[in-house]
Amino acid sequence: MAKVLQLCAVDFTAYHLLKPLGIGLRRAGHDVTFCCAAGEGLDQLRKEGFRTTAIPFSRNYNLVSHAISLARLYRMLRKDRFDIVHCHTPVAGLIGRVAARFARVPIVVYTAHGFYFHEEMGSVSRRVFVSLERFGGSLTDMIFVQSEEDFGDAIKERIIDPERLLHIGNGVDPTIFGTEANAAVRDGLAAELGLSSDPVIGFVGRIVREKGVVEFVKAAAEVKKAFPGSRFIMVGAPLESDRDDCWALVERLRGELGLDGSLIMTGYRKDVPALLSLMDVFVLPSYREGMPRALLEAMATGLPVVATDIRGCREEVLEGITGYLVPPREHLPLAMAVVKLLGSGELVSAMGRAARDRVLECFDERAIVQLQAQVLEKLEGGQGEN
C-alpha cells in the first residue's frame, strides 16, 4: 500500500476533478491524502473519508506567498513521509514538485491538465512558461498529459524525456449523465427554473472572461432573433481566487440585450448532471482550455456541442459529427452554429447520440483512473527514477 498525496491549488479542483482518482486509488488499497487551499470541497473530501491538509496557494505572481506555501508544504512532507506526491495545476504543481524533491519524496508525478503556455500567448511569455515547465519536468518522475496537443508540445519543447511522458486523456463517468439517469429530478428542476418546451442552450463553467461568457451572452441575443422562445442557462460562478469582474458584466449585458427573462444564471450548483439533462444544446466558447471536462459531461448527456477551435476542444469534438467548432472571441459564428442546430431536431438528436457514443468509446473516466493507478503502482514498485 502506497501513501499518496494528491496536490492542487483550490478545493474546487480537488473535489470535482481529482476525487474519482482518489476513490480509485483508495479502492486499490492506497492511503490517499488531498492537499489544497481550505474550502468546502476539501471539507467534503474529509467527510467522505479522505485525509486532508489545507495549504493556501496563490494563483498569481506573488513570490513571497509562493515561498510561504513552499515552506509549509515542505514541512508537511517531511513530517508525513509520502511515497508518492501527485501534483496538479500549474502553480501548485511547480511548488509541489520543488517541495517534494527537497523533502526526498521517492516518486513525484505531475498531471498537465493543460500547459499554461498556449497558442494565443506572446512569444516571450511563452518561452518563460516553457522554461518553467522544463524546470518542473527535471523534478518529475512521470508527467501525465490530458491533451494530445500537450503531449506533442512536451516532446517538441523537451519538457521531459519521452519515456517519462504519458498521454492519459480526460474523462467522465457516463453512468451519471443523461435524461434517464436524471429522470427522477428532471421535471421538478425544470419547474424550479421556469422552463417549458422551448429550446434550452446551456453553459457550465467558471464565470470569467477566458471561458467566453461574454460571447455566450452576445450570441444568446442573436439566437433569440431566430428562436424567440429559446432559454439560456449559465451554470457556475467565479472562484474566490479569480481576479475577474465578469459576473457583473454579464448581468449588465443581460439587461442591455433584453435577456432578463431568458438568461438564467444559477451560480454554483452541485446538480450539474440534472441541469445538463434539461438542455438541448451545450456551448463552451473558451479562449483556452486543457481538456475541458464540462464539454465531456455535456457529450455524455447526449447533447450536441458548440465549442471554440482550441486545444482540447478540437480533440473532444468531431466537427460536423458531435457538434461544431467556431473561432474563439467571436459571438456571431457561435450564434450561427446554435441556430443551425436548433433548426433541425434530427440534427440535434443525431449529433447528441454521436457525442455520447464518443465519450463511451474514448473518454470513460473509469478507464483513465485505472490507467493512472496502474502507472503509479508501477512507479512505486521501484521503477521510477529521480
Secondary structure by P-SEA (a helix, b strand, c coil): ccccccccccccccccccaaaaaaaaaaccbbbbbccccaaaaaaaaabbbbbbbbbbccccaaaaaaaaaaaaaaaaaccccbbbbcccaaaaaaaaaaaaacccbbbbbcccccccccccaaaaaaaaaaaaaaaaaccbbbbccaaaaaaaaaaccccccccccccccccccccccccccccaaaaaaaacccccbbbbcccccccccaaaaaaaaaaaaaaacccbbbbbcbbbccccccaaaaaaaaaaaaacccccccccccccaaaaaaaaccbbbbbcccccccaaaaaaaaabbbbbbcccaaaaacccccccbbbbbcccaaaaaaaaaaaaacaaaaaaaaaaaaaaaaccccaaaaaaaaaaaaaaaaaccccc
